[in-house]
Amino acid sequence: MINDVQQRVLKAIAEVLERKEEEIRLDASLRDDLDFDSLKQMTLFILLEDEFQRTMPPEDLMGIATVKDIIEFIDRKLQEPAPT
């Protein structure tokens, strides 16, 4: 499951940053390495909500700092029952 999630997250990040997926490292810091500002982060999480059909409340996203954090967070969200 994680490989599918990883691929889809990397694609979304690449789309927001207008970069190639291969350029994005899993340990990259969203803010320091990828230069995400609050607008880009919001855009990314809206895109990911649409991609994975899961709501991601802002308070749940507080500890997310790296690409790997996003992948692990979404993987956990996907383990929860789907919304009806």
Phi, psi and omega in degrees: 000320185298323180298319176295315179298314181302313181299316181290324177292314179299321178297317180294317179297316179300321179295314181295319183273351184056049178233173174276145180302324183296339182279352187258117179271150180293328181271005181292133175284132180302314185280310188280317184270323185257358177057039175285127170260180185296326180293315179295321178297315179298316179300316180298313184289331173294317178299317180291325176299316179294317182297317186257359179055044178225142175279137180235088181300141182307324181294335178284342185265000188302321184273004185278121182235335184235169176300317180299322177301319180297313182300313180294322178298312181294321178301318177296318180299324182287342177282340179285156176300141179295143177294149180259000000 
